[in-house]
């Protein structure tokens, strides 16, 4: 336990010295979320979502819809970059921890604990900025879906960091949440049943929950949150396997 705590503490200090990550945490929530409310025209738009178990089209204000979408984009983007940075550091250092006597589970627990801590902070900041302008109908359901999609993207960032260098990985993790959540899952862009391949992206199930619980008075997407959690667990298992293989090779 002491070794896990030591590795976790070191990991947190490393990320605190990552000025790119800290700057993103400060700048992105305000620039993405607050500006989305400020510059969006206050008109009602058709939104497809579940109501009483059926997919229907309801009219909702465009600023509120943008807030529901831009908030998870912000959180997923920062969490994904954090995962990328963690994996790049792990490739350079964590193998030496194993040589120094650390067990693989201790190192893995510490690294994933760091990712979890960063994700909680990112989600909290993003939701806090959103609440200045918009209050979801069911806040805690909305936050739960936010956490799931953010952790999922954090793990995807780790996978990307395992195969791409820092620059290429950063570009990919900047683009992927934008395409996934901001285009393929945005009800303002996709106003019909999404194509099957759009449902394979990590944002599909969580965004269904956020649109439902953010814009309607009833919770009709509890099962979608279960599917989103299952997706998260699959990505977690894959990430642990890749992480273990990379660190053992050092």
Backbone as numpy.savetxt, mean C-alpha at the origin, in Angstrom:
# Nx Ny Nz CAx CAy CAz Cx Cy Cz
15.04 -13.15 21.05 14.22 -11.95 21.05 15.08 -10.69 21.05
16.17 -10.69 21.84 17.04 -9.52 21.90 17.69 -9.25 20.55
18.08 -10.31 19.83 18.67 -10.12 18.52 17.64 -9.56 17.54
16.41 -10.08 17.60 15.35 -9.56 16.73 15.10 -8.09 17.01
15.04 -7.73 18.30 14.82 -6.34 18.67 15.96 -5.46 18.21
17.19 -5.95 18.34 18.35 -5.18 17.89 18.31 -4.95 16.39
18.03 -6.00 15.63 17.95 -5.86 14.17 16.81 -4.94 13.76
15.69 -5.03 14.49 14.55 -4.15 14.20 14.92 -2.69 14.46
15.57 -2.43 15.59 15.97 -1.06 15.93 16.93 -0.49 14.91
17.89 -1.31 14.50 18.85 -0.86 13.49 18.12 -0.54 12.18
17.17 -1.41 11.82 16.41 -1.19 10.59 15.62 0.11 10.63
15.00 0.41 11.76 14.24 1.66 11.89 15.16 2.85 11.75
16.34 2.78 12.38 17.30 3.89 12.29 17.78 4.09 10.86
17.99 2.98 10.15 18.42 3.07 8.76 17.37 3.81 7.92
16.10 3.46 8.13 15.03 4.10 7.35 14.84 5.56 7.75
15.06 5.87 9.02 14.96 7.26 9.46 16.03 8.13 8.80
17.16 7.53 8.44 18.22 8.26 7.75 18.03 8.27 6.24
16.99 7.60 5.77 16.70 7.58 4.34 15.91 8.85 4.00
16.62 9.88 3.58 15.99 11.18 3.38 14.96 11.17 2.25
15.15 10.30 1.27 14.16 10.19 0.19 12.83 9.71 0.76
12.87 8.68 1.58 11.65 8.13 2.17 10.98 9.14 3.09
11.77 9.80 3.94 11.23 10.80 4.86 10.60 11.95 4.09
11.27 12.41 3.03 10.72 13.50 2.23 9.41 13.12 1.57
9.35 11.88 1.06 8.11 11.42 0.45 6.98 11.38 1.47
7.28 10.95 2.68 6.27 10.87 3.72 5.73 12.25 4.06
6.56 13.26 3.98 6.15 14.62 4.31 5.42 15.28 3.13
5.95 15.08 1.93 5.47 15.84 0.77 4.28 15.18 0.08
4.34 13.86 -0.15 3.33 13.22 -0.99 1.91 13.31 -0.45
1.66 13.02 0.84 0.27 13.09 1.30 -0.39 14.45 1.05
0.36 15.52 1.30 -0.21 16.85 1.08 -0.36 17.14 -0.41
0.69 16.83 -1.19 0.65 17.16 -2.62 -0.36 16.31 -3.37
-0.50 15.04 -3.01 -1.43 14.17 -3.71 -2.86 14.31 -3.19
-3.03 14.19 -1.89 -4.38 14.10 -1.33 -5.02 15.47 -1.19
-4.33 16.40 -0.53 -4.90 17.73 -0.33 -5.15 18.43 -1.65
-4.19 18.36 -2.58 -4.38 19.01 -3.87 -5.49 18.35 -4.68
-5.69 17.04 -4.48 -6.79 16.38 -5.19 -8.13 16.99 -4.82
-8.30 17.30 -3.53 -9.53 17.98 -3.10 -9.57 19.42 -3.59
-8.42 20.09 -3.57 -8.39 21.53 -3.87 -8.66 21.84 -5.34
-8.15 21.00 -6.23 -8.22 21.33 -7.66 -9.35 20.61 -8.39
-10.04 19.70 -7.72 -11.09 18.94 -8.38 -12.40 19.71 -8.38
-13.04 19.76 -9.52 -14.31 20.47 -9.63 -15.38 19.78 -8.80
-16.17 20.56 -8.08 -17.18 20.01 -7.18 -18.46 19.70 -7.96
-18.44 18.59 -8.68 -19.61 18.13 -9.43 -19.83 16.66 -9.09
-21.05 16.20 -9.30 -21.35 14.80 -9.03 -21.06 13.95 -10.25
-20.52 12.75 -9.97 -20.15 11.83 -11.04 -20.73 10.45 -10.75
-21.01 9.67 -11.79 -21.50 8.30 -11.57 -20.40 7.38 -11.08
-20.69 6.59 -10.07 -19.73 5.67 -9.48 -20.39 4.30 -9.35
-19.73 3.26 -9.87 -20.24 1.90 -9.74 -19.73 1.30 -8.44
-20.65 0.78 -7.63 -20.27 0.13 -6.39 -21.38 -0.81 -5.96
-21.14 -1.56 -4.89 -22.14 -2.47 -4.37 -23.06 -1.75 -3.41
-24.37 -1.95 -3.60 -25.39 -1.44 -2.68 -26.41 -2.55 -2.49
-26.56 -2.99 -1.24 -27.48 -4.10 -0.93 -27.16 -5.35 -1.75
-25.87 -5.58 -1.95 -25.43 -6.79 -2.64 -25.48 -6.73 -4.14
-25.89 -5.62 -4.73 -25.96 -5.49 -6.18 -25.07 -4.35 -6.65
-24.46 -4.53 -7.82 -23.64 -3.48 -8.40 -24.53 -2.46 -9.07
-24.50 -1.24 -8.57 -25.33 -0.16 -9.10 -24.47 1.07 -9.33
-25.04 2.04 -10.01 -24.37 3.32 -10.24 -25.00 4.37 -9.35
-24.19 5.02 -8.54 -24.67 6.09 -7.66 -23.93 7.38 -8.01
-24.53 8.49 -7.67 -23.92 9.79 -7.93 -23.20 10.28 -6.68
-21.93 10.59 -6.83 -21.13 11.08 -5.72 -20.25 12.24 -6.20
-19.86 13.12 -5.27 -19.04 14.26 -5.62 -17.66 13.83 -6.10
-17.17 14.46 -7.16 -15.87 14.11 -7.71 -14.73 14.31 -6.71
-14.73 15.37 -5.89 -13.64 15.49 -4.90 -13.59 14.32 -3.93
-14.75 13.85 -3.48 -14.78 12.71 -2.56 -14.25 11.45 -3.22
-14.63 11.23 -4.48 -14.13 10.05 -5.19 -12.62 10.13 -5.38
-12.12 11.31 -5.73 -10.68 11.48 -5.87 -9.97 11.24 -4.54
-10.58 11.68 -3.45 -9.98 11.45 -2.14 -9.89 9.97 -1.82
-10.94 9.22 -2.15 -10.96 7.79 -1.90 -9.87 7.08 -2.70
-9.54 7.58 -3.89 -8.54 6.95 -4.74 -7.13 7.45 -4.46
-6.96 8.75 -4.29 -5.62 9.31 -4.10 -5.01 8.91 -2.77
-5.85 8.69 -1.76 -5.30 8.31 -0.45 -4.60 6.95 -0.50
-5.22 5.89 -1.03 -4.48 4.63 -1.12 -3.33 4.66 -2.11
-3.43 5.47 -3.17 -2.29 5.60 -4.08 -1.07 6.11 -3.32
-1.29 7.15 -2.52 -0.19 7.74 -1.75 0.42 6.74 -0.80
-0.42 6.06 -0.05 0.07 5.10 0.93 0.77 3.93 0.26
0.19 3.40 -0.80 0.79 2.26 -1.49 2.12 2.63 -2.12
2.19 3.84 -2.67 3.42 4.28 -3.33 4.57 4.37 -2.32
4.33 5.01 -1.19 5.40 5.18 -0.19 5.76 3.83 0.42
4.75 3.01 0.74 5.03 1.69 1.31 5.82 0.83 0.32
5.48 0.92 -0.96 6.21 0.15 -1.97 7.66 0.56 -2.06
7.92 1.86 -2.00 9.31 2.34 -2.02 10.05 1.92 -0.76
9.36 1.94 0.38 9.99 1.48 1.63 10.39 0.02 1.52
9.51 -0.81 0.96 9.84 -2.21 0.77 11.01 -2.40 -0.17
11.05 -1.58 -1.23 12.18 -1.62 -2.16 13.49 -1.31 -1.46
13.50 -0.23 -0.67 14.72 0.16 0.04 15.15 -0.93 1.03
14.18 -1.52 1.71 14.49 -2.56 2.68 15.17 -3.76 2.02
14.63 -4.17 0.88 15.21 -5.33 0.21 16.59 -5.02 -0.34
16.79 -3.81 -0.87 18.11 -3.46 -1.37 19.14 -3.49 -0.24
18.75 -2.99 0.94 19.65 -3.03 2.09 19.88 -4.46 2.56
18.81 -5.27 2.52 18.93 -6.66 2.97 19.92 -7.43 2.09
19.90 -7.17 0.80 20.81 -7.87 -0.10 22.27 -7.55 0.23
22.49 -6.36 0.77 23.87 -5.94 1.08 24.32 -6.35 2.47
23.40 -6.44 3.43 23.81 -6.57 4.83 23.30 -7.81 5.55
22.09 -8.28 5.22 21.48 -9.30 6.08 22.17 -10.65 5.98
22.81 -10.93 4.85 23.56 -12.17 4.77 24.68 -12.21 5.80
25.28 -11.04 6.06 26.35 -10.97 7.05 25.82 -11.16 8.47
24.57 -10.79 8.69 23.96 -11.04 10.00 23.85 -12.54 10.26
23.51 -13.29 9.20 23.43 -14.74 9.35 24.80 -15.33 9.69
25.84 -14.79 9.06 27.19 -15.24 9.36 27.56 -14.91 10.80
27.04 -13.79 11.30 27.34 -13.35 12.66 26.57 -14.13 13.72
25.70 -15.05 13.28 25.00 -15.88 14.24 23.51 -15.66 14.34
22.97 -14.69 13.59 21.53 -14.46 13.59 20.84 -15.60 12.84
19.74 -16.07 13.42 18.92 -17.05 12.71 18.10 -16.35 11.64
17.75 -17.10 10.59 17.00 -16.50 9.48 15.67 -15.92 9.95
14.99 -16.61 10.85 13.68 -16.11 11.31 13.82 -14.82 12.10
14.95 -14.63 12.78 15.17 -13.40 13.52 15.33 -12.21 12.57
16.11 -12.42 11.53 16.34 -11.35 10.56 15.06 -11.04 9.80
14.35 -12.07 9.38 13.11 -11.89 8.64 12.07 -11.16 9.49
11.93 -11.59 10.74 10.98 -10.94 11.64 11.31 -9.47 11.82
12.59 -9.15 11.98 13.00 -7.76 12.17 12.70 -6.93 10.93
13.07 -7.43 9.76 12.85 -6.67 8.52 11.36 -6.46 8.25
10.58 -7.50 8.43 9.15 -7.36 8.18 8.49 -6.50 9.25
9.06 -6.50 10.44 8.57 -5.60 11.48 8.82 -4.15 11.11
9.98 -3.87 10.52 10.28 -2.52 10.05 9.29 -2.09 8.98
9.03 -2.99 8.03 8.06 -2.68 6.98 6.68 -2.43 7.56
6.27 -3.24 8.53 4.96 -3.06 9.16 4.88 -1.71 9.87
5.94 -1.33 10.58 5.95 -0.06 11.29 5.86 1.12 10.32
6.63 1.06 9.24 6.59 2.13 8.25 5.21 2.22 7.62
4.62 1.07 7.32 3.31 1.05 6.69 2.25 1.65 7.61
2.31 1.35 8.89 1.37 1.95 9.83 1.51 3.48 9.85
2.74 3.96 9.85 2.96 5.41 9.85 2.43 6.02 8.56
2.76 5.41 7.43 2.34 5.93 6.13 0.81 5.96 6.04
0.18 4.88 6.45 -1.28 4.81 6.40 -1.90 5.86 7.31
-1.35 5.99 8.52 -1.88 6.97 9.46 -1.77 8.39 8.94
-0.61 8.73 8.37 -0.42 10.07 7.83 -1.36 10.32 6.66
-1.47 9.36 5.75 -2.32 9.53 4.57 -3.79 9.70 4.96
-4.25 8.84 5.86 -5.65 8.96 6.32 -5.86 10.26 7.07
-4.89 10.65 7.89 -5.02 11.91 8.64 -5.15 13.10 7.72
-4.35 13.14 6.65 -4.45 14.24 5.68 -5.81 14.20 4.98
-6.28 13.02 4.64 -7.57 12.89 3.97 -8.72 13.41 4.85
-8.65 13.12 6.15 -9.75 13.48 7.06 -9.92 14.99 7.20
-8.92 15.75 6.81 -9.08 17.21 6.84 -10.18 17.64 5.88
-10.32 16.91 4.76 -11.29 17.31 3.73 -12.43 16.32 3.54
-12.26 15.08 4.01 -13.26 14.07 3.69 -13.34 13.02 4.78
-14.56 12.67 5.18 -14.80 11.65 6.20 -15.50 10.46 5.54
-14.84 9.29 5.44 -15.51 8.12 4.88 -16.75 7.74 5.69
-17.68 7.09 5.05 -18.90 6.67 5.74 -18.59 5.64 6.83
-17.63 4.76 6.56 -17.22 3.74 7.54 -15.70 3.80 7.65
-15.22 4.63 8.55 -13.80 4.96 8.60 -12.94 3.73 8.84
-13.29 2.88 9.81 -12.39 1.79 10.18 -12.35 0.70 9.13
-13.44 0.47 8.42 -13.39 -0.43 7.28 -12.46 0.14 6.20
-12.58 1.43 5.98 -11.73 2.11 4.99 -10.26 1.97 5.38
-9.94 2.21 6.66 -8.56 2.12 7.13 -8.04 0.69 7.01
-8.88 -0.30 7.31 -8.46 -1.70 7.20 -8.07 -2.03 5.77
-8.87 -1.59 4.81 -8.54 -1.83 3.40 -7.27 -1.09 3.01
-7.10 0.12 3.55 -5.87 0.88 3.29 -4.64 0.14 3.78
-4.71 -0.41 4.98 -3.59 -1.16 5.53 -3.25 -2.37 4.67
-4.28 -3.08 4.24 -4.05 -4.28 3.43 -3.35 -3.93 2.13
-3.86 -2.92 1.42 -3.25 -2.58 0.13 -1.85 -1.98 0.33
-1.64 -1.25 1.42 -0.32 -0.66 1.67 0.71 -1.73 2.00
0.35 -2.67 2.87 1.28 -3.76 3.20 1.57 -4.60 1.96
0.53 -4.86 1.17 0.73 -5.64 -0.05 1.73 -4.96 -0.97
1.59 -3.65 -1.14 2.54 -2.94 -2.00 3.92 -2.85 -1.37
3.98 -2.79 -0.03 5.28 -2.84 0.62 6.01 -4.13 0.30
5.28 -5.25 0.35 5.87 -6.55 0.03 6.24 -6.64 -1.45
5.39 -6.09 -2.31 5.71 -6.07 -3.74 6.98 -5.26 -3.97
7.13 -4.16 -3.23 8.36 -3.38 -3.32 9.58 -4.21 -2.96
9.45 -5.06 -1.95 10.56 -5.94 -1.58 10.87 -6.92 -2.72
9.84 -7.46 -3.34 10.07 -8.38 -4.47 10.76 -7.66 -5.62
10.31 -6.44 -5.90 10.94 -5.67 -6.97 12.40 -5.39 -6.64
12.68 -5.07 -5.37 14.05 -4.81 -4.95 14.95 -6.02 -5.06
14.35 -7.20 -5.10 15.14 -8.43 -5.22 15.64 -8.66 -6.64
14.98 -8.06 -7.63 15.33 -8.35 -9.02 15.79 -7.13 -9.80
15.47 -5.92 -9.32 15.86 -4.71 -10.03 16.78 -3.86 -9.17
17.56 -3.02 -9.82 18.40 -2.11 -9.05 17.54 -0.98 -8.49
18.16 -0.10 -7.71 17.43 0.93 -6.98 16.66 1.87 -7.91
17.32 2.35 -8.97 16.69 3.32 -9.86 15.52 2.71 -10.63
15.76 1.56 -11.23 14.69 0.90 -11.99 13.53 0.51 -11.07
13.86 0.02 -9.88 12.82 -0.34 -8.93 11.99 0.85 -8.50
12.64 2.01 -8.29 11.90 3.21 -7.91 10.92 3.64 -8.99
11.36 3.60 -10.22 10.46 3.97 -11.31 9.26 3.03 -11.38
9.52 1.73 -11.23 8.42 0.77 -11.29 7.44 0.99 -10.15
7.96 1.23 -8.93 7.08 1.40 -7.78 6.39 2.76 -7.78
6.88 3.70 -8.55 6.16 4.96 -8.74 5.01 4.80 -9.72
5.23 3.97 -10.73 4.24 3.83 -11.80 3.14 2.83 -11.44
3.52 1.70 -10.82 2.57 0.62 -10.61 1.33 1.03 -9.81
1.45 1.68 -8.65 0.23 2.08 -7.93 -0.63 3.06 -8.71
0.03 3.93 -9.51 -0.72 4.88 -10.33 -1.60 4.16 -11.34
-1.00 3.17 -12.02 -1.76 2.43 -13.02 -2.85 1.58 -12.37
-2.47 0.87 -11.32 -3.38 -0.06 -10.66 -4.55 0.70 -10.02
-4.25 1.47 -8.97 -5.31 2.13 -8.20 -5.86 3.35 -8.92
-4.96 4.14 -9.53 -5.39 5.40 -10.13 -6.04 5.28 -11.48
-5.91 4.13 -12.14 -6.52 3.97 -13.46 -7.42 2.75 -13.52
-6.85 1.56 -13.30 -7.62 0.33 -13.47 -8.73 0.16 -12.44
-8.55 0.72 -11.22 -9.55 0.54 -10.17 -10.36 1.82 -9.90
-10.04 2.90 -10.56 -10.73 4.16 -10.33 -12.13 4.12 -10.95
-13.19 4.26 -10.15 -14.54 4.18 -10.72 -14.88 5.33 -11.66
-14.10 6.41 -11.63 -14.32 7.49 -12.59 -13.80 7.14 -13.97
-12.83 6.23 -14.06 -12.29 5.79 -15.34 -12.96 4.50 -15.81
-13.14 3.55 -14.89 -13.73 2.26 -15.23 -15.18 2.25 -14.73
-16.11 2.50 -15.61 -17.52 2.60 -15.22 -18.33 1.40 -15.70
-17.63 0.32 -16.02 -18.27 -0.94 -16.36 -17.52 -2.04 -15.62
-17.89 -3.28 -15.84 -17.19 -4.39 -15.19 -15.74 -4.41 -15.65
-14.78 -4.40 -14.71 -13.36 -4.40 -15.11 -13.00 -5.65 -15.90
-12.00 -5.52 -16.76 -11.49 -6.68 -17.48 -10.87 -7.66 -16.49
-10.81 -8.94 -16.86 -10.34 -9.96 -15.94 -8.92 -9.68 -15.46
-8.07 -9.14 -16.36 -6.68 -8.92 -15.97 -6.55 -7.76 -14.99
-7.49 -6.83 -14.98 -7.46 -5.74 -14.00 -7.70 -6.28 -12.59
-8.44 -7.37 -12.50 -8.74 -7.95 -11.18 -7.54 -8.68 -10.58
-6.49 -8.89 -11.39 -5.30 -9.56 -10.88 -4.36 -8.60 -10.14
-4.58 -7.30 -10.30 -3.73 -6.32 -9.64 -4.04 -6.26 -8.15
-3.06 -5.91 -7.33 -3.25 -5.92 -5.87 -4.28 -4.92 -5.37
-4.58 -3.89 -6.16 -5.53 -2.88 -5.69 -6.99 -3.23 -5.89
-7.28 -4.28 -6.65 -8.68 -4.54 -7.04 -9.59 -4.73 -5.82
-9.28 -5.71 -4.97 -10.17 -6.01 -3.84 -10.17 -4.90 -2.80
-9.01 -4.36 -2.39 -9.06 -3.29 -1.39 -9.80 -2.05 -1.86
-9.62 -1.66 -3.13 -10.29 -0.45 -3.61 -11.80 -0.65 -3.67
-12.26 -1.85 -3.97 -13.70 -2.12 -3.90 -14.23 -1.80 -2.50
-13.46 -2.21 -1.50 -13.87 -1.95 -0.12 -13.86 -0.45 0.17
-12.82 0.24 -0.27 -12.70 1.67 0.03 -13.77 2.50 -0.68
-14.09 2.14 -1.91 -15.15 2.86 -2.62 -16.49 2.62 -1.91
-16.74 1.39 -1.53 -18.00 1.05 -0.85 -18.09 1.75 0.50
-17.08 1.56 1.35 -17.16 2.08 2.71 -16.87 3.57 2.79
-16.26 4.11 1.74 -16.00 5.54 1.73 -17.16 6.37 1.23
-17.98 5.78 0.33 -18.99 6.57 -0.36 -20.42 6.11 -0.14
-20.64 4.95 0.50 -22.00 4.48 0.73 -22.22 4.21 2.21
-23.46 4.17 2.61 -23.79 4.07 4.04 -23.78 2.64 4.55
-23.84 1.64 3.68 -23.83 0.24 4.09 -22.53 -0.43 3.67
-22.12 -1.43 4.44 -20.92 -2.21 4.10 -21.34 -3.46 3.34
-21.02 -3.48 2.05 -21.40 -4.61 1.20 -20.20 -5.38 0.67
-19.00 -5.01 1.11 -17.78 -5.60 0.52 -16.90 -6.29 1.55
-17.51 -6.80 2.62 -16.72 -7.49 3.64 -15.97 -8.68 3.03
-16.60 -9.40 2.11 -15.95 -10.54 1.48 -14.76 -10.09 0.63
-14.86 -8.92 0.03 -13.74 -8.40 -0.76 -12.52 -8.17 0.12
-12.74 -7.75 1.37 -11.62 -7.56 2.29 -10.96 -8.89 2.63
-11.76 -9.95 2.69 -11.20 -11.29 2.92 -10.32 -11.70 1.74
-10.81 -11.48 0.52 -10.01 -11.80 -0.67 -8.74 -10.96 -0.71
-8.85 -9.69 -0.35 -7.66 -8.82 -0.32 -6.63 -9.33 0.68
-7.10 -9.81 1.83 -6.20 -10.35 2.84 -5.54 -11.64 2.34
-6.31 -12.46 1.64 -5.73 -13.67 1.05 -4.65 -13.35 0.03
-4.89 -12.33 -0.78 -3.89 -11.87 -1.75 -2.63 -11.43 -1.01
-2.82 -10.68 0.08 -1.70 -10.22 0.89 -0.89 -11.39 1.43
-1.55 -12.41 1.93 -0.85 -13.56 2.50 -0.03 -14.30 1.44
-0.59 -14.44 0.24 0.16 -15.09 -0.84 1.42 -14.31 -1.19
1.28 -12.99 -1.29 2.45 -12.16 -1.58 3.47 -12.24 -0.45
2.98 -12.30 0.80 3.88 -12.40 1.96 4.69 -13.69 1.92
4.04 -14.80 1.61 4.74 -16.09 1.54 5.81 -16.04 0.45
5.45 -15.50 -0.71 6.42 -15.40 -1.81 7.59 -14.50 -1.42
7.30 -13.40 -0.75 8.36 -12.46 -0.36 9.30 -13.08 0.65
8.75 -13.81 1.62 9.60 -14.47 2.63 10.54 -15.47 1.96
9.99 -16.22 1.00 10.82 -17.19 0.29 11.94 -16.52 -0.48
11.63 -15.45 -1.20 12.65 -14.73 -1.97 13.68 -14.10 -1.04
13.18 -13.51 0.04 14.07 -12.86 1.01 15.04 -13.88 1.61
14.53 -15.02 2.01 15.37 -16.05 2.63 16.44 -16.53 1.64
16.04 -16.71 0.39 17.00 -17.21 -0.60 18.10 -16.18 -0.84
17.73 -14.91 -0.93 18.73 -13.88 -1.22 19.71 -13.73 -0.07
19.20 -13.68 1.16 20.08 -13.46 2.30 20.97 -14.67 2.57
20.51 -15.86 2.24 21.33 -17.05 2.46 22.43 -17.18 1.43
22.27 -16.50 0.31 23.30 -16.56 -0.73 24.50 -15.69 -0.41
24.30 -14.71 0.53 25.40 -13.80 0.85 26.43 -14.48 1.75
